[in-house]
Amino acid sequence: MHLLCLAAMLVVLFNNFSVLQRGPSYMRFVVNSTEFPSQDYHGCAIVGSSTTGYTFTQSLPQSYRVLLLELGGVPYGGKPKLMTRGGLLSTLTEVDEYDSPAQAFLSEDGVHTGGILGGSRAINAGFYSLADPDFCLKSDVDWDLALDNQSYEWVEKEIVFRPELRNWQSAVRDGLLEAGVDPFHGFTLDHRVETKIVGSTFDGAGRRHSSADLLNNANAANIKVAVYANVERVLVASTAQLAGPRQTTIGVVYWDRNGKYHHAMVRPNGEVLLSAGAIGSPQLLLLSGIGPRPYLSSWGIPVAYHLPYVGQYLYDNPRNGISIVPPMPPEQSLIQVVGITKVGAYLEAASNVVPFSTPPRSVFIRTPSPPLYITVATLMEKISGPMVRFSYFSDPVNVEKCVNGTRKIGEILRTRSMRYFMFREWFGSSRFRFVGPPLPDDQIGLLSDGKVLQAHCHHYMASPRWLCCGVIGSPRVVDGSTFAISPAN
Ligand SMILES: Cc1cc2nc3c(=O)[nH]c(=O)nc-3n(C[C@H](O)[C@H](O)[C@H](O)COP(=O)(O)OP(=O)(O)OC[C@H]3O[C@@H](n4cnc5c(N)ncnc54)[C@H](O)[C@@H]3O)c2cc1C
């Protein structure tokens, strides 16, 4: 038995070692865009590697020659922080304009998107759960639910893992139940109101898996992936074959890292698919002259097709929360336990090592202090889909949802399960050490005028979700930007 275990361990170690040495098997067909000719022809050009784009590469006929164009590089080699659970915060904070896996979006809200093969899934917190069935009904998409569930089974087999709860996540689970977010559903990938353990795209060793891994199943004979390929616009041509004028896409223009332009054209009956994400796909449509005529004209972009809602209705799931430094550092963890309240707040937790800057030791002698790292435990709430104009809480309904969630966080902090994470004070009292904005002390009292909790709701964090861009025949858009609403998780 022991020998068998040892043999199995050696196989796993060897596999991991060979992946590190050779890279994932999809590297056989990943090429830097500088090596592509200035013009070539394909059966299908997919722009952007958001999750749906990958799935398409698997479902297209074998005879199709597929080109997937991705703005960023590969999540492998030279990016050790990106690939581990503990490296999440560094990945999100070490952002540059050129090569960082996380790319800042121009807004005052600190929004990021993934600029790397695998898209935002390659930089995200790895929390995996199926959407609320209500989302499927309201999303304006005509789902084939049986096929849909079958596809998810395949994704789950490849990249979703059951997390093992340790002290902080276990305490949050118990705290949620004590605070009345019950019953407990155990581990399930299904959407469940109340408390459950969710799936994670980080494996037991803390290694990240993303939709990029799904490319390992692609047929190398009919796919090429061009990385560092920045698609500038989709080429739209008129065709008079059908009654009345009709637009069709004939290819895309992209530039490589050397600033050289390339044309990736599609053969007759081929097509261009946009899978550049919530922000990227509508942006590309607008740059290609597909969008609201007055807006395009105001930027001097020739109008190829007037589509009034492109670039409208941006939704996000803002997060609010509190962070504490516990007396004993907890494990590092990303979202593993979730409590969904009946009023629509999603309560989640994480614990991360963060750099901590100490004040100078003396006012007179300013010696540089060595970097200090502390483990911070965070409890947060997310609320589902307010429409954003990047002023997240202008709608009182969203403020109310946020206040309810914040009040629930207060209730969890007062449970017995959380005592272990408090510091003992003189005279036997205990308190939390907050990092960043603390939770208002007397929440219940202050809720009568609501002002303090409402103010807390403006300390939010954001990550982009969906941008509804309306329906268009060509190019087809195959990412979340086509949904009418956003699932909260
Ligand atoms: C910090 C963070 C944490 C998150 N945590 C979670 C979580 O725990 N669980 C969860 O379910 N969701 C999470 N999300 C959301 C989730 O990752 C996204 O909703 C999901 O990845 C889909 O994103 P998308 O459709 O916008 O496309 P993306 O995944 O962003 O993909 C778009 C791709 O297109 C590429 N692209 C864009 N423009 C161009 C262009 N012009 N030319 C070529 N390529 C282009 C981009 O480089 C990118 O690779 C998180 C998101 C962020 C940012």
The ligand as an SDF file (V2000), in Angstrom:
LIG
                    3D

 53 58  0  0  0  0  0  0  0  0999 V2000
  -10.0170   40.5290   -9.5370 C   0  0  0  0  0  0  0  0  0  0  0  0
  -11.1430   39.6670  -10.0240 C   0  0  0  0  0  0  0  0  0  0  0  0
  -11.6270   38.6390   -9.2080 C   0  0  0  0  0  0  0  0  0  0  0  0
  -12.6930   37.8500   -9.6380 C   0  0  0  0  0  0  0  0  0  0  0  0
  -13.0810   36.7850   -8.8830 N   0  0  0  0  0  0  0  0  0  0  0  0
  -14.0150   35.9230   -9.3640 C   0  0  0  0  0  0  0  0  0  0  0  0
  -14.3250   34.7160   -8.6960 C   0  0  0  0  0  0  0  0  0  0  0  0
  -13.7190   34.3700   -7.6700 O   0  0  0  0  0  0  0  0  0  0  0  0
  -15.2970   33.9060   -9.2330 N   0  0  0  0  0  0  0  0  0  0  0  0
  -15.9440   34.2410  -10.4100 C   0  0  0  0  0  0  0  0  0  0  0  0
  -16.8310   33.4760  -10.8580 O   0  0  0  0  0  0  0  0  0  0  0  0
  -15.6550   35.3720  -11.0750 N   0  0  0  0  0  0  0  0  0  0  0  0
  -14.6890   36.1980  -10.6130 C   0  0  0  0  0  0  0  0  0  0  0  0
  -14.3500   37.3060  -11.3440 N   0  0  0  0  0  0  0  0  0  0  0  0
  -15.0580   37.5670  -12.6120 C   0  0  0  0  0  0  0  0  0  0  0  0
  -14.6640   36.5760  -13.7250 C   0  0  0  0  0  0  0  0  0  0  0  0
  -13.2870   36.2790  -13.7190 O   0  0  0  0  0  0  0  0  0  0  0  0
  -15.1020   37.1570  -15.0730 C   0  0  0  0  0  0  0  0  0  0  0  0
  -16.4600   37.4680  -14.9610 O   0  0  0  0  0  0  0  0  0  0  0  0
  -14.8850   36.1380  -16.1950 C   0  0  0  0  0  0  0  0  0  0  0  0
  -13.5160   35.8530  -16.3160 O   0  0  0  0  0  0  0  0  0  0  0  0
  -15.4290   36.6190  -17.5240 C   0  0  0  0  0  0  0  0  0  0  0  0
  -14.7990   37.7870  -17.8700 O   0  0  0  0  0  0  0  0  0  0  0  0
  -15.0860   38.4930  -19.2480 P   0  0  0  0  0  0  0  0  0  0  0  0
  -16.2010   37.8290  -19.9860 O   0  0  0  0  0  0  0  0  0  0  0  0
  -15.2200   39.9510  -18.9890 O   0  0  0  0  0  0  0  0  0  0  0  0
  -13.7990   38.2360  -20.1330 O   0  0  0  0  0  0  0  0  0  0  0  0
  -12.3060   38.0940  -19.7080 P   0  0  0  0  0  0  0  0  0  0  0  0
  -12.1420   36.8330  -18.9390 O   0  0  0  0  0  0  0  0  0  0  0  0
  -11.8050   39.3580  -19.0990 O   0  0  0  0  0  0  0  0  0  0  0  0
  -11.5710   37.8410  -21.0970 O   0  0  0  0  0  0  0  0  0  0  0  0
  -11.3240   38.8150  -22.0500 C   0  0  0  0  0  0  0  0  0  0  0  0
  -10.0410   38.4510  -22.7600 C   0  0  0  0  0  0  0  0  0  0  0  0
  -10.0040   39.1580  -23.9900 O   0  0  0  0  0  0  0  0  0  0  0  0
   -8.7320   39.7710  -24.1500 C   0  0  0  0  0  0  0  0  0  0  0  0
   -8.9160   40.9830  -24.9610 N   0  0  0  0  0  0  0  0  0  0  0  0
   -9.6200   42.1000  -24.6210 C   0  0  0  0  0  0  0  0  0  0  0  0
   -9.5320   43.0110  -25.6060 N   0  0  0  0  0  0  0  0  0  0  0  0
   -8.7630   42.4470  -26.5870 C   0  0  0  0  0  0  0  0  0  0  0  0
   -8.3010   42.9080  -27.8450 C   0  0  0  0  0  0  0  0  0  0  0  0
   -8.5880   44.1320  -28.3020 N   0  0  0  0  0  0  0  0  0  0  0  0
   -7.5040   42.0880  -28.5870 N   0  0  0  0  0  0  0  0  0  0  0  0
   -7.1790   40.8310  -28.1500 C   0  0  0  0  0  0  0  0  0  0  0  0
   -7.6080   40.3410  -26.9490 N   0  0  0  0  0  0  0  0  0  0  0  0
   -8.3790   41.1500  -26.1860 C   0  0  0  0  0  0  0  0  0  0  0  0
   -8.2490   40.0770  -22.7370 C   0  0  0  0  0  0  0  0  0  0  0  0
   -6.8280   40.1790  -22.7000 O   0  0  0  0  0  0  0  0  0  0  0  0
   -8.7860   38.8700  -21.9740 C   0  0  0  0  0  0  0  0  0  0  0  0
   -7.8650   37.7970  -21.9840 O   0  0  0  0  0  0  0  0  0  0  0  0
  -13.2950   38.1220  -10.9110 C   0  0  0  0  0  0  0  0  0  0  0  0
  -12.8160   39.1560  -11.7280 C   0  0  0  0  0  0  0  0  0  0  0  0
  -11.7390   39.9070  -11.3070 C   0  0  0  0  0  0  0  0  0  0  0  0
  -11.2020   40.9840  -12.2430 C   0  0  0  0  0  0  0  0  0  0  0  0
  1  2  1  0
  2  3  1  0
  2 52  2  0
  3  4  2  0
  4  5  1  0
  4 50  1  0
  5  6  2  0
  6  7  1  0
  6 13  1  0
  7  8  2  0
  7  9  1  0
  9 10  1  0
 10 11  2  0
 10 12  1  0
 12 13  2  0
 13 14  1  0
 14 15  1  0
 14 50  1  0
 15 16  1  0
 16 17  1  0
 16 18  1  0
 18 19  1  0
 18 20  1  0
 20 21  1  0
 20 22  1  0
 22 23  1  0
 23 24  1  0
 24 25  2  0
 24 26  1  0
 24 27  1  0
 27 28  1  0
 28 29  2  0
 28 30  1  0
 28 31  1  0
 31 32  1  0
 32 33  1  0
 33 34  1  0
 33 48  1  0
 34 35  1  0
 35 36  1  0
 35 46  1  0
 36 37  1  0
 36 45  1  0
 37 38  2  0
 38 39  1  0
 39 40  1  0
 39 45  2  0
 40 41  1  0
 40 42  2  0
 42 43  1  0
 43 44  2  0
 44 45  1  0
 46 47  1  0
 46 48  1  0
 48 49  1  0
 50 51  2  0
 51 52  1  0
 52 53  1  0
M  END
$$$$
